[in-house]
Amino acid sequence: MSAPIWTVAEVARALGAAGSFPDTPIDFVTQDSRLAKPGSLFVALSGTPSGGFISAFASARDGWEFADKAEASGAVAMIVPHEIAGIRIPQIVVKDTLIDGLWGLARAARARFNGPVIGLTGSAGKTSTKEFLAAYPNAYASPSSFNNFWGVPLTLCNARPDASLWVVEMGMNQAGEIARLSELTRPTVALVVNVQPVHLEKLGSLEAIRREKVSIALGLPAEGVLVLPAGIKAPDWKGKVIRFGDKAEVHEVAHAPHGDSWQVVAALGKKEIAFSLTPGAPHRVQNALAALASIRAANLDAATLAIKLDRVGIMSGRGVEQAAGGVTVIDDSFNGNPASVAAALQSLQARNTTGGRRIAVLGDMLELGDGAPTYHIDLARHLDGIDGVYCVGPLMRHLFEVLPAGKGLGWHDDPVTLKPGEVANLLRAGDVVVVKGSKKMFWVNKFVPGLVAALQARA
């Protein structure tokens, strides 16, 4: 049985709490009372984020209103801003449960870990790259997409002290957030997966996005390593840099498709290394190169990771395939931006089909600012080899209007009123269809499960 990650007394000492606390073991730290379980520590956060952070999921209710539910689910202690009446488990009282509580405990967790820590960010593919890195033996990585102002400290608080490597994903909802998360994480290696036009409404320009992503270097020590794609500049970082991508220190030498898999040969400096990816796709190769470059930067064995890469599958909503009614449906609906949509189309182009068509169902790419129509029109240059496109949303109308004759399958203005059966009726046995767009377009509305059900019903 593994040792607990904390005891209640250790948490109290880390936060400077007054009083006497038991040595009760803690196996899990959560801010969600619904996830509390026996042996967990419940951190009762305010419904309105403190510390200047922004959340699209702000709530009128505060976490401590659910303290009784967390206790009933087995929590052994909780961090609260004041004593909660009727609670029998230890209560560790701090002024601000986010900054003084969760972030304070995260700093204590990081301070006691002496192994390598890879922090990563990027416009697209950071979660997939994180999953590649998590394949390293005995590594601990951010769960799901825990990459914001509460997800990053939760990752640190739950990270195993005996892990070989910590992998911490970082995202942003506002300028300056990545730097703050990196300074909390204090990575020994900082990875920027890519810089693409995402969050333009918030940051204003591609140069501002580059500055935000590269600000992850602010958490590095002087002897740390910054891992960058070829061509991305980081003039303010004076330390070591390792690059990946075309003609960089870490780059693809060749690949050969074998069914759904790709056999890849990559160069790491003067050494070549071979590995497999299933499924194979250009963007997955780039993510794998980013992971291998980061492992190299951490002075770990890249070959040890390479042999594990083929076991890393696709996360839900990020390219998972299923067959329904003779059609192969690729669910890539978790998110969408110009880079990731182009990558999805490129992967679809590479698919082998026998008598079927390559079909793309594309939804609006949001948060692109004033240039949004142009970014949608620009997708037309990625449609070689794509047999048909169905467009969803007011922004995708711009693409639909410039589609070549015979390639446009239809346009629907509102994803909420789009009936999956209407799209299913456009598909034939043997077709391969990818569904891609911003999260609000298809993922939130559970369009893909509806499409699969409609295809199965007609079979």
Helices and strands as residue ranges (DSSP letters): E 6-7, H 8-14, E 25-26, E 28-30, G 33-35, E 40-43, G 63-66, H 67-72, E 77-80, E 91-93, I 97-102, H 103-111, E 117-121, H 126-134, E 139-141, H 151-158, E 165-169, H 177-185, E 189-192, H 200-203, H 206-214, G 215-219, E 225-229, E 240-244, E 250-258, E 261-268, E 271-277, H 282-297, H 302-306, G 309-311, E 320-324, E 327-332, H 338-349, E 358-363, G 369-371, H 372-378, G 379-382, E 388-392, H 396-400, E 408-412, H 420-424, E 432-436, H 447-458
